[in-house]
Amino acid sequence: MYISNIRIENYRSFYGVFSLELKPFTLVLGENNIGKSNLLDSIALVLSQDITMFKKRVLETEDINYRTRMEFKEKVLGMIDKNIEDEDLDIFPLVNISLIIDDMNDEQLAVVGDWHFEETLSKVKLTYTFKPRSGFNKKEWIKNQLEKLQQIKESSGSDIDLFKYIDFPISEYEYIVFGGDLTSNKCDNYYLKMLKVEILDALRDAKRELIANGDSKLLFKILDNGENKDYLEVKKILDSLDEGIKENIRIKELKDEINNYLKKISLYNENDKINFSFSSPEIKDIIKKLSLMYGDDPISIERNGLGKNNLLFISLLMSHLNNENNNIPTVFRVIGIEEPEAHLHPHIQTHLVRNIFNDLNDKIEKGIKDTQVIITTHSTHISSSTNLDNIVVLYNENGLVKNYYIGQGLVGEKEKYKKYLRKYLDATNSKMFFARKLILVEGIAEQILVPQFFRYTYGITLESIGCNVVNVNGVAFKNFLEIVKNGYFIKCGVITDKDEGTAVENRSTNLKEEYNSNVILIEDNQFTLEKEIIYNNKKYDEKNILLDIFKSMKPRLCKTYEDKWNKEIDTGVYFEKIKDEKSEFAFLLEEKIQEQLRLKEEGKEYYDFKVPQYILNIFNFIKE
């Protein structure tokens, strides 16, 4: 059993209708404020909440999409000089969240059987709706708003902005959760409680939650989720300690002293005696004394590192899910984890997510389909260790939240591109999934220099326009371009060598014919990157940058060529001397460009530098 589709309408960041296919394990990527957290919260409006969170199903005004609310106000304002007709009463927006649930076993079917919505009876639908209550007089409310606006207009003049005086009738709204397609088919709360959601939010305070000293703490909730009889042995031990305390000579003496003074200074009666007691009569109070300790040399949670506490927090929750002892059984649970990378070493990030994914797959292979996991992340380590078919990106397009699965479209003959990427994607290259503009390059030299060239040319960084440089480590551009071609990217530039006179000299030409479009631009050079740089900067003041680099790399040879290159550097000779040390050349050139930028920004004299034209063409394309 799993949620195969979620449809969200007008909830928080989701304007209009947003629909997303989900899988038993889904990794969600996307920029800040795109709606990753809202996606998880919307599921919690439909399903029951248990240990990790408590979310009210009654929404506040800010939970309704801002743009939707503004459109509502515009419609109200538009009625100020007209008669209100019945069709005008449909302007009040709804918040709808629908879950399609699929792949159920017999036990689960027995729970959700009343919520089918299609003829095959193989799927069910659960819908949360937040709407005006049935007794709400919409026409009367609109009339009152318009009368108020007219009074404000008459008293303040025609220039007054009436828009800001329009209310939203949030107090007249109510929610229902129903099954199937009929709102009258309200979900029985007993059965709804068998479908649960747990969400570990991104701002979780692991240290706080791992100590059971309060009713709202995660550790207390889990310990308290059992029966009182589970702790009877502990209570017996505490009772025996209590007896020992009462017999202690020093405690007896102190008790008598306090009672004597109490008798002297109060209106004493026989019931005003004090005593010492160790144990608590309530099991709950015993639980609140418990705290987790960590390691062979025990470290308290308060002194433990943030990363370890985060792991303990996740482990505590996962262990609870397998050892529940509730009066109402749980037949299905969604686990949402926001940014599991918080405070974790990169290796542990990868290890954690792989194990969650593998554990879930093992359960599914054994026919146990009671858990679905949705993880949101900004970590390239996590995204690079997840199957491409399970990674979905949320992105903004013209004010609407859209989604795209990374492996989408790579089927049949194109499956080979996905296999290549699975094998070679690492944390560096998977950062392409976190940007909508890309520049693909062949090697380390381009990866180092292209960002500096862009900053030198425009005075801003590539990151500031949301662009990443991705080194494909060779010429395997097709594997990456297939994702770009089918995907959500706005622009992608490819910087490559023409490779004339080699076995692959037609490669860039073929790439251009196949992929050049309004989204992809492929540009190649006349020579190689290094030769292009030397050729474009071989004379005038800019040659001084290259001479300084040559002097650093070849101090002895420099004396031989310094006079010869007084007016112009010989491109071929210079390249021959440095071609075996291209990486060092790139690093030194990067430093020199940074130095010239600094001088330029400080208003001091600097050497000009000419970025090769084919690279400038890519910059212009990306920056559009």
C-alpha positions in Angstrom: 0.0 0.0 0.0 1.3 3.4 -0.9 0.1 6.9 -1.9 0.6 6.8 -5.7 -0.6 10.4 -6.4 -1.2 13.5 -4.4 -3.3 16.4 -5.7 -3.0 19.8 -3.9 -5.2 22.8 -4.6 -4.6 26.3 -3.1 -2.7 25.1 -0.1 0.2 27.5 0.9 2.7 27.6 -1.9 0.6 25.6 -4.3 -1.5 28.0 -6.5 -4.2 26.3 -8.5 -3.9 22.6 -8.9 -0.6 20.7 -8.3 -0.4 17.0 -8.9 2.5 14.6 -8.2 3.0 10.9 -8.7 4.7 9.4 -5.6 6.6 6.1 -5.1 7.1 3.9 -2.1 10.4 5.8 -1.7 10.6 9.3 -3.0 13.4 11.9 -2.7 12.2 15.4 -3.2 14.6 18.2 -4.3 13.9 21.9 -4.9 14.9 25.4 -4.0 13.9 27.0 -0.7 10.2 28.0 -0.4 9.2 25.9 -3.4 6.9 23.7 -1.2 8.8 20.6 -0.1 7.7 21.0 3.5 4.2 22.0 2.4 4.0 18.8 0.5 4.6 16.7 3.6 2.3 18.9 5.7 -0.6 18.5 3.2 -0.4 14.7 3.7 -0.8 15.3 7.5 -4.1 17.1 6.8 -5.5 13.9 5.4 -3.9 11.1 7.4 -3.9 10.7 11.2 -1.0 12.1 13.2 0.6 10.1 16.0 4.0 10.6 17.6 6.1 13.2 15.9 3.6 15.9 15.2 0.2 17.3 15.9 -1.2 19.5 13.1 -4.6 21.1 13.3 -6.9 20.3 10.4 -8.5 23.7 10.8 -6.5 26.1 8.6 -5.6 29.7 9.2 -5.8 32.4 6.6 -2.1 32.2 5.7 -2.5 28.5 4.9 -4.6 29.4 1.9 -2.4 30.3 -1.1 -1.7 34.0 -1.1 -2.3 34.5 -4.9 -5.7 32.7 -4.5 -6.7 35.0 -1.7 -5.7 38.1 -3.7 -7.8 36.9 -6.6 -10.7 36.4 -4.2 -10.4 40.0 -2.9 -10.2 41.3 -6.5 -13.5 39.5 -7.3 -15.2 41.0 -4.2 -13.9 44.5 -5.1 -15.2 44.0 -8.7 -18.8 43.7 -7.3 -18.8 47.1 -5.7 -20.9 48.7 -8.4 -23.1 45.8 -9.5 -25.9 43.5 -8.4 -24.8 40.3 -6.7 -26.0 37.3 -8.7 -26.0 33.6 -7.7 -23.0 32.8 -9.9 -21.0 35.4 -7.9 -21.3 33.2 -4.9 -18.8 30.7 -6.3 -15.8 33.0 -5.7 -15.0 31.6 -2.3 -11.8 29.4 -2.8 -11.4 25.9 -1.5 -8.4 24.0 -0.3 -8.4 20.4 -1.5 -5.9 17.7 -0.9 -6.5 14.3 -2.5 -4.5 11.1 -2.0 -4.8 8.2 -4.4 -3.8 5.0 -2.5 -2.7 1.9 -4.5 -1.4 -1.6 -4.1 -3.3 -2.8 -1.0 -3.3 -6.2 0.7 -6.4 -7.9 2.0 -6.0 -6.4 5.6 -5.6 -2.9 4.2 -8.5 -3.4 1.8 -10.7 -4.3 4.8 -9.9 -0.9 6.3 -10.2 1.4 3.2 -12.9 -0.6 1.3 -15.5 2.2 1.5 -13.3 4.7 -0.2 -13.0 3.3 -3.8 -13.6 5.7 -6.6 -13.2 3.7 -9.8 -14.7 0.6 -11.4 -11.7 -1.8 -10.9 -11.9 -1.3 -7.1 -8.1 -1.4 -7.0 -7.5 2.1 -5.8 -9.0 4.4 -3.1 -9.1 8.1 -2.7 -9.0 10.2 0.5 -9.7 13.9 0.2 -9.3 16.7 2.7 -11.5 19.8 1.9 -11.4 23.1 3.6 -14.5 25.0 2.5 -17.2 27.5 3.6 -19.6 25.8 6.0 -23.0 24.8 4.7 -24.9 27.4 6.8 -22.7 30.3 5.7 -24.7 33.1 4.0 -22.3 34.1 1.2 -24.5 36.7 -0.3 -25.0 38.5 3.1 -21.2 38.4 3.7 -20.4 40.0 0.3 -23.1 42.7 0.9 -21.6 43.6 4.3 -18.1 43.8 2.7 -19.4 46.0 -0.1 -21.3 48.3 2.3 -18.1 48.7 4.4 -16.1 49.5 1.3 -18.6 52.1 0.1 -18.5 53.8 3.5 -14.7 53.9 3.5 -14.8 55.2 -0.1 -17.3 58.0 0.7 -15.4 59.1 3.9 -11.9 58.9 2.5 -12.3 59.9 -1.2 -11.9 58.1 -4.5 -8.1 57.6 -4.2 -8.3 55.2 -1.2 -7.0 51.7 -1.8 -10.1 49.6 -0.9 -8.4 46.3 -1.7 -6.6 46.2 1.7 -9.9 46.6 3.6 -11.4 43.4 2.3 -11.5 40.6 4.8 -11.3 36.9 4.3 -14.1 34.9 6.0 -11.8 32.2 7.6 -14.1 31.8 10.6 -16.8 30.6 8.3 -14.8 27.7 6.9 -14.8 24.1 8.0 -13.0 20.9 7.0 -14.2 17.4 6.1 -12.2 14.3 5.2 -14.1 12.0 2.9 -13.5 8.8 0.8 -14.1 8.2 -2.9 -15.7 11.0 -5.0 -18.7 11.9 -2.7 -18.3 14.5 0.0 -21.1 12.8 1.8 -18.9 9.7 2.3 -17.1 11.0 5.4 -14.3 8.9 6.7 -14.9 6.9 9.8 -12.4 8.3 12.3 -11.7 4.8 13.7 -10.5 3.5 10.3 -8.7 6.8 9.4 -6.6 6.4 12.5 -5.2 3.2 11.0 -3.5 5.3 8.3 -0.8 7.5 9.9 1.9 10.0 9.0 5.1 10.8 10.9 7.1 13.9 9.9 10.6 14.8 11.2 10.8 18.5 10.3 14.0 20.2 9.3 14.2 22.3 12.5 13.9 19.3 14.9 15.6 19.8 18.2 17.1 16.3 18.6 18.6 17.0 22.0 15.3 18.2 23.4 13.3 15.3 22.0 15.6 12.6 23.3 14.9 13.4 27.0 11.5 12.2 28.3 11.0 15.0 30.9 7.9 16.4 29.2 4.6 15.2 27.7 5.5 16.7 24.3 8.9 15.1 23.9 9.4 12.3 21.4 11.1 9.9 23.8 8.2 10.3 26.4 5.5 9.8 23.7 7.1 6.6 22.5 7.7 5.2 26.1 4.2 6.2 27.1 2.7 4.5 24.0 2.8 1.2 25.8 0.7 -0.2 28.6 1.2 0.6 32.3 1.8 -3.1 33.0 5.0 -2.9 30.9 6.6 -0.8 33.6 5.3 -2.7 36.7 8.7 -4.3 37.4 10.4 -0.9 37.4 7.7 0.4 39.8 8.3 -2.6 42.2 12.1 -1.8 42.3 11.4 1.9 43.0 8.9 0.9 45.8 11.7 -1.2 47.5 14.0 1.8 47.2 11.3 3.9 48.7 11.2 1.7 51.8 15.0 1.9 52.1 14.8 5.7 52.0 12.3 5.8 54.8 14.4 3.6 57.0 17.6 5.8 56.5 18.7 7.2 59.9 19.8 10.7 58.5 16.5 11.0 56.6 14.5 10.0 59.7 16.3 12.7 61.8 15.7 15.4 59.1 12.1 14.4 58.8 11.6 14.7 62.7 13.4 18.1 62.7 11.1 19.5 60.0 8.0 18.2 61.6 9.0 19.7 65.0 9.4 23.2 63.4 6.3 22.7 61.3 4.4 22.1 64.6 5.8 25.3 66.2 5.2 27.7 63.4 1.8 26.5 61.9 -1.7 25.8 63.1 -0.7 22.2 63.5 -2.9 19.2 63.1 -2.1 15.5 62.8 -2.2 15.5 58.9 0.5 18.2 58.6 3.4 15.8 58.8 6.0 15.5 56.0 7.7 12.4 54.7 10.3 11.6 52.0 9.5 9.4 49.1 11.6 8.3 46.1 9.1 6.6 43.9 6.2 8.3 42.1 2.7 6.8 42.2 2.3 7.6 38.4 4.0 5.5 35.7 4.1 8.7 33.5 6.3 10.4 36.1 8.7 7.5 36.2 9.1 7.6 32.4 9.9 11.3 32.6 13.0 10.5 34.7 14.5 8.5 31.8 17.2 9.8 29.4 19.1 8.2 26.6 22.9 7.7 27.1 25.2 7.1 24.1 28.5 5.2 23.6 30.6 2.7 25.5 31.8 5.5 27.7 28.3 6.9 28.4 27.7 10.4 27.2 24.5 12.2 28.1 22.3 13.5 25.3 23.0 17.1 26.5 26.7 16.6 25.9 26.4 14.6 22.7 27.2 16.0 19.3 24.4 17.4 17.1 25.1 14.8 14.3 24.9 11.8 16.7 21.8 13.2 18.3 20.2 13.6 14.9 20.9 9.9 14.1 19.5 8.8 17.5 16.4 10.8 16.9 15.7 9.1 13.5 16.7 5.7 15.0 14.3 6.2 17.9 11.4 6.9 15.6 12.1 4.1 13.2 12.4 1.6 16.1 9.0 2.7 17.4 7.3 2.1 14.1 8.2 -1.6 14.3 7.1 -2.0 18.0 3.8 -0.3 18.4 1.3 -1.3 21.1 -1.8 0.7 20.4 -5.5 -0.1 20.9 -6.0 0.9 17.2 -3.7 -1.0 14.8 -1.8 0.8 12.2 -2.1 -0.7 8.7 -0.1 2.0 6.8 2.2 4.8 7.7 3.9 7.6 5.7 7.3 8.7 7.1 8.4 12.2 6.0 12.0 13.2 6.8 13.0 16.8 6.0 16.7 17.4 5.4 18.2 14.3 7.1 21.6 15.7 6.3 21.4 18.1 9.2 24.7 18.0 11.1 25.7 14.7 9.5 29.1 13.8 7.9 28.7 13.2 4.1 29.5 9.5 4.5 26.8 9.1 7.1 24.3 11.0 4.9 24.8 8.5 2.1 24.8 5.5 4.5 21.6 6.6 6.2 19.5 7.1 3.1 20.8 4.0 1.4 19.8 1.9 4.4 16.3 3.5 4.7 15.8 2.7 1.0 17.2 -0.8 1.3 15.1 -1.6 4.4 12.0 -0.4 2.6 12.8 -2.5 -0.5 13.4 -5.6 1.7 10.0 -5.1 3.3 8.3 -4.7 -0.1 10.1 -7.9 -1.5 8.7 -9.8 1.5 5.2 -8.6 0.7 5.1 -6.1 3.6 3.7 -2.9 2.2 2.8 -0.9 5.2 5.4 2.0 5.0 6.1 4.8 2.5 9.1 7.1 2.9 9.3 10.7 1.5 12.6 12.6 2.1 13.3 16.2 1.2 16.9 17.3 0.8 19.4 19.9 -0.3 22.3 17.4 -0.1 24.2 16.3 -3.3 25.6 13.3 -1.3 22.0 12.0 -0.7 20.8 12.7 -4.2 23.8 11.0 -5.8 23.2 7.9 -3.7 19.5 7.6 -4.7 18.1 5.8 -7.8 17.3 8.4 -10.5 13.7 7.0 -10.8 13.0 8.0 -7.2 14.2 11.6 -7.4 11.7 14.3 -8.2 12.4 18.0 -8.5 9.9 20.7 -7.6 10.4 24.0 -9.4 8.7 27.2 -10.2 7.4 28.0 -13.7 5.5 31.3 -14.1 4.3 31.2 -10.5 3.2 27.6 -10.6 4.9 24.7 -8.8 5.8 22.0 -11.3 7.5 18.7 -10.8 9.9 16.5 -12.8 11.3 13.0 -12.2 15.0 12.8 -13.1 14.6 9.5 -14.8 11.5 10.6 -16.7 11.6 9.8 -20.5 14.7 7.6 -20.2 13.1 4.4 -21.2 13.6 1.7 -23.9 16.7 2.5 -25.9 17.4 5.5 -23.7 17.7 3.3 -20.6 21.4 3.2 -21.3 21.8 6.9 -20.4 20.2 6.3 -17.0 22.5 3.3 -16.4 25.6 5.5 -17.2 24.5 8.2 -14.9 23.7 5.8 -12.1 27.3 4.6 -12.4 29.1 7.9 -12.7 27.0 10.4 -10.9 28.8 11.7 -7.7 28.1 14.5 -5.3 29.8 16.9 -7.6 27.8 16.1 -10.7 24.5 15.5 -9.0 24.5 19.2 -8.1 23.0 19.6 -11.6 19.7 18.5 -10.1 19.7 21.6 -7.8 19.9 24.2 -10.6 17.8 25.1 -13.7 20.7 26.5 -15.6 23.8 24.5 -16.4 27.1 24.7 -18.2 28.5 21.3 -19.0 32.3 21.1 -19.5 34.8 18.3 -20.4 37.3 18.5 -17.6 38.9 20.0 -14.5 40.4 23.0 -16.3 37.1 24.2 -17.6 35.5 23.5 -14.2 38.0 25.8 -12.6 38.1 28.6 -15.1 34.6 29.0 -16.5 33.2 30.4 -13.2 36.1 32.9 -13.1 35.6 33.9 -16.7 31.9 34.6 -16.1 32.7 36.7 -13.0 35.4 38.6 -14.9 33.0 39.3 -17.8 29.9 40.3 -15.9 31.0 41.1 -12.3 28.6 38.6 -10.9 28.9 34.9 -10.1 27.2 32.0 -11.9 25.5 31.0 -8.6 23.8 34.4 -8.5 21.9 33.5 -11.7 21.2 30.0 -10.5 23.7 28.3 -12.8 26.0 25.3 -12.0 29.1 24.2 -13.8 29.1 20.4 -14.2 32.2 18.5 -15.2 31.2 15.4 -17.1 34.8 14.1 -16.9 35.3 13.4 -20.6 33.0 13.7 -23.6 30.0 11.7 -22.4 27.7 14.8 -22.9 24.8 12.7 -24.4 24.1 11.0 -21.0 23.6 14.4 -19.4 21.9 16.1 -22.3 19.2 13.5 -22.4 18.1 14.5 -18.9 18.3 18.2 -19.9 16.4 17.6 -23.1 13.5 15.9 -21.3 13.7 17.8 -18.1 12.9 21.0 -16.3 16.0 23.0 -17.2 15.7 26.6 -18.6 19.1 26.7 -20.2 22.1 24.4 -20.7 25.3 25.4 -22.4 28.0 22.9 -23.5 31.6 23.9 -23.8 33.7 21.4 -25.7 36.7 20.9 -28.0 36.3 20.5 -31.7 38.9 17.7 -31.8 39.9 18.2 -35.4 42.1 15.6 -36.8 41.1 13.0 -34.3 38.8 9.9 -34.4 36.0 11.9 -32.8 36.3 15.1 -34.8 32.6 15.0 -35.8 31.4 14.5 -32.2 30.5 18.2 -31.5 28.9 18.6 -34.9 26.7 15.6 -34.3 25.8 16.9 -30.8 24.8 20.3 -32.2 22.6 18.7 -34.8 20.9 16.5 -32.3 20.5 18.8 -29.3 20.9 22.5 -30.2 17.5 24.2 -29.3 16.1 27.0 -27.4 17.2 25.2 -24.2 20.5 23.7 -25.2 23.5 25.4 -27.0 26.7 23.6 -27.8 29.8 25.6 -28.7 33.2 24.3 -29.6 36.6 25.9 -30.1 39.1 26.1 -33.0 41.9 24.5 -31.0 41.7 23.4 -27.3 40.8 25.5 -24.3 44.4 26.3 -23.4 45.3 27.1 -27.0 42.3 29.4 -27.3 43.2 31.2 -24.1 46.8 31.7 -25.3 45.8 32.7 -28.8 43.3 35.3 -27.5 45.8 36.8 -25.0 49.1 36.5 -26.9 49.8 40.2 -27.3 49.3 43.7 -25.8 48.9 44.1 -22.1 47.0 40.8 -21.6 50.0 38.8 -22.6 51.6 39.8 -19.3 49.2 37.5 -17.4 50.4 34.5 -19.5 54.0 35.5 -19.1 53.7 35.6 -15.3 52.1 32.2 -15.4 54.9 30.8 -17.7 57.5 32.3 -15.3 55.9 30.4 -12.4 55.7 27.1 -14.3 58.9 27.3 -16.3 61.3 29.7 -14.5 64.4 28.5 -16.5 62.7 28.4 -19.9 61.2 31.8 -19.4 64.6 33.4 -19.7 64.9 31.9 -23.2 61.5 33.0 -24.4 61.0 36.3 -22.6 62.7 38.4 -25.3 61.3 36.4 -28.2 57.8 37.0 -26.8 58.3 40.7 -26.1 55.6 41.7 -28.7 53.7 38.5 -29.1 53.6 35.0 -27.6 54.0 32.1 -29.9 50.8 30.1 -29.3 52.2 26.8 -30.5 55.4 26.9 -28.5 53.7 28.1 -25.3 51.1 25.4 -25.5 53.7 22.6 -26.1 55.6 23.7 -23.0 52.6 23.6 -20.7 50.4 20.9 -22.3 51.4 18.2 -19.8 50.6 20.5 -16.8 47.2 21.8 -17.9 45.7 21.6 -14.3 48.5 23.8 -12.9 48.1 26.2 -15.7 44.3 26.5 -15.0 44.9 27.0 -11.2 47.5 29.7 -11.9 45.3 31.5 -14.4 42.4 31.4 -12.0 44.6 33.1 -9.4 45.7 35.8 -11.9 42.1 36.5 -13.0 41.0 36.9 -9.3 44.0 39.2 -8.8 43.0 41.4 -11.8 39.3 41.4 -10.6 40.4 42.7 -7.2 42.5 45.4 -8.8 39.7 46.3 -11.1 37.2 46.5 -8.2 39.6 48.7 -6.2 39.9 51.1 -9.1 43.6 50.3 -9.7 45.5 49.5 -12.9 45.0 46.0 -14.1 45.7 43.8 -17.2 42.8 43.1 -19.5 41.9 39.5 -20.3 40.1 38.2 -23.3 37.7 35.3 -22.7 37.5 33.1 -25.9 34.4 33.9 -28.0 32.9 30.5 -28.0 32.7 30.6 -24.2 31.2 34.1 -24.3 28.5 32.8 -26.6 27.6 30.2 -23.9 27.5 33.0 -21.3 25.2 35.2 -23.4 22.9 32.2 -24.0 22.8 31.2 -20.3 22.3 34.8 -19.1 19.3 35.4 -21.4 
